[in-house]
């Protein structure tokens, strides 16, 4: 979960700074949301198929981290909140 939290902070800050630009941020917010979902859920599910203890733990941690940040922040930190898009 700590690895996903670090990725979330870095990518989230980049996404929000890009969204505050002059051109509008809706495309950047969508790209950031997809990237965070792919890192959290895609890489997490992929690591579950490796079938090593460290990979299973890391994969579950990535997926739990994505879900936890989505619930705690009401979707703001993972780009799931519809109010971010207009």
C-alpha positions as CSV (number, residue, x, y, z in Angstrom):
1,X,0.0,0.0,0.0
2,X,2.9,2.3,0.7
3,X,4.2,1.9,-2.9
4,X,0.8,2.8,-4.4
5,X,0.5,5.8,-2.0
6,X,3.8,7.1,-3.3
7,X,2.8,6.6,-6.9
8,X,-0.6,8.2,-6.1
9,X,1.1,11.3,-4.6
10,X,3.5,11.8,-7.4
11,X,1.0,11.2,-10.3
12,X,-1.8,13.0,-8.5
13,X,0.3,16.1,-8.0
14,X,1.4,16.1,-11.7
15,X,-2.2,15.5,-12.7
16,X,-3.6,18.4,-10.6
17,X,-0.9,20.8,-11.7
18,X,-1.6,19.9,-15.4
19,X,-5.3,20.4,-14.8
20,X,-4.8,23.9,-13.5
21,X,-3.2,25.0,-16.8
22,X,-4.8,27.3,-19.3
23,X,-6.0,24.6,-21.7
24,X,-8.4,22.9,-19.3
25,X,-7.7,19.8,-17.3
26,X,-10.4,17.3,-18.2
27,X,-8.2,15.3,-20.6
28,X,-5.3,15.3,-18.1
29,X,-7.6,14.2,-15.3
30,X,-8.9,11.3,-17.4
31,X,-5.4,10.2,-18.4
32,X,-4.3,10.4,-14.8
33,X,-7.3,8.4,-13.6
34,X,-6.7,5.7,-16.2
35,X,-3.0,5.6,-15.3
36,X,-3.7,5.2,-11.6
37,X,-6.2,2.5,-12.2
38,X,-3.8,0.6,-14.5
39,X,-1.0,0.9,-11.9
40,X,-3.2,-0.1,-9.0
41,X,-5.5,-2.7,-10.5
42,X,-3.7,-3.8,-13.6
43,X,-0.3,-4.2,-12.2
44,X,-1.7,-5.6,-9.0
45,X,-3.7,-8.3,-10.9
46,X,-0.7,-9.1,-13.0
47,X,1.5,-9.6,-10.0
48,X,-1.1,-12.1,-8.6
49,X,-0.4,-14.4,-11.5
50,X,3.3,-14.5,-10.8
51,X,2.5,-16.8,-7.8
52,X,5.5,-15.8,-5.7
53,X,4.8,-14.7,-2.1
54,X,6.4,-11.3,-2.6
55,X,4.5,-10.7,-5.8
56,X,1.2,-11.8,-4.3
57,X,1.7,-9.4,-1.4
58,X,2.8,-6.5,-3.6
59,X,-0.1,-7.1,-6.0
60,X,-2.7,-7.2,-3.2
61,X,-1.1,-4.1,-1.7
62,X,-1.4,-2.2,-5.0
63,X,-5.0,-3.1,-5.4
64,X,-5.9,-2.4,-1.7
65,X,-4.0,0.9,-1.9
66,X,-6.0,2.0,-5.0
67,X,-9.3,1.0,-3.3
68,X,-8.4,2.6,0.0
69,X,-7.4,5.9,-1.6
70,X,-10.6,5.9,-3.7
71,X,-12.8,5.4,-0.6
72,X,-10.9,7.7,1.8
73,X,-10.7,10.6,-0.7
74,X,-14.2,10.1,-2.2
75,X,-12.5,9.6,-5.6
76,X,-10.5,12.8,-5.7
77,X,-7.1,11.2,-5.4
78,X,-7.8,8.5,-8.0
79,X,-9.8,10.6,-10.4
80,X,-13.1,8.7,-9.9
81,X,-15.1,11.7,-8.6
82,X,-17.3,13.1,-11.4
83,X,-17.1,16.6,-10.1
84,X,-13.5,16.7,-11.3
85,X,-14.5,16.6,-15.0
86,X,-16.7,19.6,-15.3
